[in-house]
Amino acid sequence: MKKILVFVIFFNFFSCSLNSSLSVKKEPVIGDSLDTILYHSTWGKPKNKKIIVRSNGNDEEWIYDRGILYIKGGELTSIQEYK
């Protein structure tokens, strides 16, 4: 009986720590995808977007209160943070 109880407690602890680590948001880094920025970064959804149409593809500027993220080809290429 004691062995089963210990296993259940260990399993619950492991699954809780695994789930909480998956939901941790991080700062965006160069190369992040649009989905990563939107759903898994501390910046989240932009306040405004500026799309620049070019012959070789679209560039985007995602504008936030804290700065601007520059995106080309669906990947983050530059970060400008306001001081």
N, C-alpha and C positions, 0 to 999 in steps of 0.2 A: 504493500500500500504506500509506503513512504517513497519508493522509487517512482511511482506514477505521479505523485503529487509534486515531486521535485521537477520532473520532466514538464509538467503542465506549467509550472511557474516559470521555468527557463524558456519555454516556447513562447509564452505570452510576453515576456520581457524582450525577447529577440524580435518578435513581430512588431511590437510597439516601437522599438528603436529603429527598425528598418523603415517603417512607414513614416516616422517623423523625419528621418534623414532624406527621404525622397521629396518632401514638401519644402525643404529649405531653399529659399531664393538666394541668388548670388548676383553680384555686380556683372553687367554685360562685359564681354571681352571680344576683341577683334576676331572675326570668323564665326561668331554666333549667328544662327539662323533667325528668321523672323519669329518663328514659333517659340524659340528659346527666349528671345527678348520679351515677347508678349506674356508668356505663361510661367517662365522660370527665372526671370530676373527681377531685381528690386525696382527697376524702372517701369516695368509693366506697359500699359497702353499709353501711347503718346497723347499729348494735349492737342497737337495739330500735326498734319503731315504735308510735306511739300514733295510732289513728284515731278521730276525733270525727265522729259521724254527725249531720248537721243536715238540716233540711227542704230547704235550698237546695243541698245537696251535702256531700261529705265534706271535712274538714280533716285533715291529717296532720302529725304531729311525728316527724321522724326523729332519733333520739337517738344521738349518737356520744360517744366519750371526750372529744373536743375541743369539743363544743357541740351545738346543736340546730338543725335546719333545719325551717322551717315551710312547709308546702305546702298550697295551696288550688287546686282545679280543675286539678290536674296540673302546676302551676307553682310554683316556689320564690318565696315572698312575703317571707320574713324569715330572717335568719341571726343566731343568738346564739352567740358563741364564748366559751368559758370562758377566764379569764385565769390 
